[in-house]
Amino acid sequence: MSKQFTVPPVVFPSGGGVNPNVGNINQRRVPTAPFQPSSSAIPFMAFDMGSVPSSSGSLGGTISTSAVSASASFEDEEPLLDELGIHPDQIWHKTRSILNPFRVNLAAHKDSDLSGPIFLYLSFCLFQLLGGKIQFGIILGWIVVSSIFLYVVFNMLAGRNNGNLDLHTCTSVVGYCMLPVVILSAVSLFMPQGIGVVRYATAGVFVVWATRSCANLMVALADGVEEHRGLIAYACFLIYALFSLLVIF
């Protein structure tokens, strides 16, 4: 037997079966006003377009004033080479004084610097490179060792109380007296490779030239080492003979 269920009747509201609370879905929405932030939450500043020309005029005046002050400050600035401690006139004066090994210009070498020695070292490396010898690291290492060696030898000869020649001055003197060796390196590019006697004799002349210049400068810059001139000259001879071996071999 089938059981019968009682179904309640369905009652539709008036208006075509559409819920009046929902309304028509296709009905166009009314546009709302844009969001207006609260003045208490976010402060806004009023912008007056009339004040733009005056402010721009004042800004232009400020820029012109700052430009004038900047140009005046640039004119008062020292040249870049002077700020770096590089004085080409002084370097040329010291280099030219080495050309005469018999006359020491003590006034030119009282103020020691490393700009001229670095230029001569780079020139020496360049001439060696043109000769097919890449010796940048070797030359730099020998320069440091030779400067320390001459500094130690001089202070041992002068004594602890009389040694008034610092390492900076020794490096400057050794560097400027490298000029004969640099010239030897440039001359060796045009010398024949087969004749060994000529190369040795030419190298000996330039080594004696560099030794005499360095020894005279060391004795002139220091006090109380005149009696040790021979020993200082021997130390300088070892230094520049070592550099000349890089050229002739």
C-alpha positions, 0 to 999 in steps of 0.5 A: 500500500502506498502512503499518502503525504499531505502537501501544504498549498503554495501561496505566491505574493502579489506583483508577479511573484517577485519579492518586493524587498529584493527589487528588480535585478536588472534595475540600474544602480544609482551612482554614489558620491566618491569617498570623502576622507574625514578631515579628522583622520587625514589632514589635507592642505589647500593648494592655491595655483595663484601662489605658484608663480611667486614661489617659482620666482623665489625658487629661481632666485635661490637656484641662481644664488646657489649657482653663483656660490658654487662657482665661487667655491670651485674657483677657490678649490686647489687643482686636483694634482695639488690635492693628490700631492703631485707636483709636476714642476717639482718632479721635473726639477728632481729628475733633472738634478739626477742628470748631473752625478757630480753635482748634488742639488740638495735643495731639490730633494729635501722634500721627499715624495713618491710621485716621481719614483712611481712614474720612473718605476712604471717607465722602467716596467714599460720599457721592459715590457717593450723588450718582451719581459713582463716583470711588474711583480719582480720590479715592485718587490725589489723596489720595496726590498732595496728601500728597506735594505738601504734604510737599515744599512744607513741607520746601522752606520749612522747609529741609533741616535744619529740616524735622521733619514726615514724610510720615506726619504730612502724610498724617494732617493732610491726611486729618483736615482733609478733614472739611469737604469730607466735610460739603460732599459730604453737604450737596450731596446736598440742594442744588438743582442749578440754582443755581450761585452758592449751590453755589460760595459754600457750597463756598468756605466749606467750603474756607476752613474746611479750609484754615485747619484744615490750615494751623494744624495744620501750623504748630503741629506744625512748628518755625520755619515761622511766617513761612511760614504764608501759603505753607502756607495757599496750598498747603492751599487748592489741595488742598481746592479741588481736592477741592471741584471733585469735589463741585460739578461 
